Amino acid sequence: MRHAAVVTQFIIEEFLPDVAASELEPDYDLVDGGVIDSLGLLKTIAWLEDRFDLRVEEIDLDPDSFRTVASISRFIEQAQPLRTDSL
């Protein structure tokens, strides 16, 4: 989970400004918890594309990849090799 701290900071800044980063558990379900809705998911994907230089349209998206900080971090780690292989 190399990217967990960066993802956590984004989630806190964009969706939970009154929560300390240390309070957001990596496995907390952001969707079921009401932190991220469908528009928030789109915002998160756009941020991932920009921040990590990913081309999400080339990646098979699974909604479960965006449920927790841990799953988003795993998604980034899996997507980055795809990006460098396609260059």
C-alpha positions in Angstrom: 0.0 0.0 0.0 2.6 2.5 -1.1 0.0 5.1 -2.1 -2.3 4.8 1.0 -1.1 8.1 2.6 -1.6 10.1 -0.6 -5.0 8.6 -1.2 -6.0 9.2 2.4 -5.0 12.8 2.2 -7.1 13.3 -1.0 -10.1 11.6 0.6 -9.8 13.8 3.7 -9.3 17.0 1.7 -12.1 16.4 -0.7 -14.8 14.5 1.3 -14.0 14.6 5.0 -12.5 18.0 5.8 -13.4 17.7 9.5 -11.7 14.3 10.0 -8.0 13.8 10.8 -6.2 11.5 8.4 -5.2 9.3 11.3 -9.0 8.6 11.9 -9.6 7.2 8.4 -8.9 3.5 8.5 -7.5 2.0 5.3 -10.3 -0.6 5.2 -13.2 1.7 6.0 -15.9 1.3 3.3 -16.1 4.8 1.8 -19.2 3.9 -0.3 -21.3 2.2 2.4 -20.1 4.9 4.9 -21.5 7.6 2.6 -18.2 9.3 2.1 -18.1 8.7 -1.7 -21.1 8.7 -3.9 -21.3 8.3 -7.7 -20.1 11.8 -8.3 -17.4 11.4 -5.8 -16.3 8.3 -7.5 -15.9 10.2 -10.8 -14.0 12.9 -9.0 -11.7 10.3 -7.5 -11.1 8.6 -10.8 -10.2 11.9 -12.4 -7.8 12.7 -9.6 -6.2 9.3 -10.0 -5.7 9.9 -13.7 -4.1 13.3 -13.1 -2.1 12.5 -9.9 -0.7 9.1 -11.1 -0.7 9.7 -14.8 -3.1 6.8 -15.4 -5.3 6.2 -18.5 -8.3 4.8 -16.8 -10.2 4.3 -20.0 -7.6 1.6 -20.8 -8.2 -0.2 -17.5 -11.0 -2.5 -16.6 -12.8 -0.7 -13.8 -14.2 -2.6 -10.9 -16.4 -0.6 -8.4 -14.8 -2.6 -5.6 -11.5 -1.0 -6.4 -12.7 2.3 -5.0 -14.5 1.2 -1.8 -11.5 1.7 0.6 -8.2 3.6 0.8 -6.5 0.2 0.7 -8.4 -0.9 -2.5 -7.7 2.4 -4.2 -4.0 2.0 -3.3 -4.0 -1.6 -4.8 -5.7 -0.3 -7.9 -2.9 2.3 -8.4 -0.2 -0.3 -8.0 -1.9 -2.6 -10.5 -2.7 0.2 -13.0 0.8 1.7 -13.1 2.6 -1.3 -14.6 -0.1 -1.3 -17.3 0.6 2.4 -18.0 4.4 1.9 -18.3 4.0 -1.3 -20.4 1.8 0.6 -23.0 4.3 3.4 -23.5 
